[in-house]
């Protein structure tokens, strides 16, 4: 089994919107759990508007996609919303094939994703 660098997640807040900058493979195991943990910390602190930037994610699998769906559903239930930032590439292709692009608003930049909350 090939070892991959751990997932890195940087969290910052701008105008009541939390941005999670994700770097690394978002796949089954620790990476998906790590993203869910970061998400839960933001929600626990009161965050309801969230942007997840996937630009530095070279690969996502069904576990990673499932985590995104879980987060979007939880935020919707709590009167919040999840936006994604993802340009062309493998991750966007996975979002398109699974039709998540139709369900979770996806943008080309952080600034556009954040602005859509206004």
Secondary structure, 3 states (H helix, E strand, C coil): CCCCCCCEEEEEEECCEEEEEEECCECCCHHHHHHHHHHHHHHHCCCCEEEEEEEECCCECHHHHHHHHHHHHHHHHCCCEEEEECCCCHHHHHHHHCCHHHCCCEECCHHHHHHCCC
